[in-house]
Amino acid sequence: MNLVFSLAKKLKVTANDTVLNFSESTFDVAYWEIFAALISGAKLRIPTRDERSPGPILADTLRKYGITIAGFP
């Protein structure tokens, strides 16, 4: 949990943010995204597989949901 608190602080995640959970749940980074949002009171958006598609589809997803914080591989 210390790592999650540290990440949330470093990224300055607040209740005004919407965090994109881009990583698959089998990848440890997914849980950093999820818990950083939850402990900060931010909204969390878990996209469908199609919404994760690179290019215009992903750009539309970011705009559609007002994503303010996202991490990509």
MOQUISUL-V162487 format. One record per residue. N is the residue number from 0. PSI is psi in degrees with one decimal (* if undefined). Layout:
N&PSI + N&PSI
//
This chain:
0&-29.5 + 1&-38.7 + 2&-40.9 + 3&-45.1 + 4&-41.3 + 5&-43.3 + 6&-45.5 + 7&-39.7 + 8&-44.2 + 9&-40.2 + 10&-6.9 + 11&46.0 + 12&129.8 + 13&175.7 + 14&-14.7 + 15&-5.7 + 16&159.2 + 17&118.1 + 18&131.5 + 19&124.3 + 20&80.8 + 21&-34.9 + 22&146.3 + 23&150.6 + 24&-13.1 + 25&-3.6 + 26&132.0 + 27&-28.9 + 28&-28.9 + 29&-39.1 + 30&-28.9 + 31&-43.8 + 32&-46.9 + 33&-53.3 + 34&-29.6 + 35&-39.0 + 36&-48.3 + 37&-42.8 + 38&-15.3 + 39&-6.4 + 40&11.9 + 41&162.0 + 42&148.0 + 43&127.3 + 44&120.7 + 45&105.8 + 46&158.2 + 47&168.0 + 48&-42.1 + 49&-38.7 + 50&-15.3 + 51&-6.6 + 52&133.3 + 53&157.8 + 54&-144.4 + 55&-34.0 + 56&-46.3 + 57&-40.8 + 58&-41.1 + 59&-39.9 + 60&-45.1 + 61&-43.4 + 62&-45.6 + 63&-41.2 + 64&3.4 + 65&42.1 + 66&127.7 + 67&-19.2 + 68&126.4 + 69&142.3 + 70&134.6 + 71&147.5 + 72&*
//
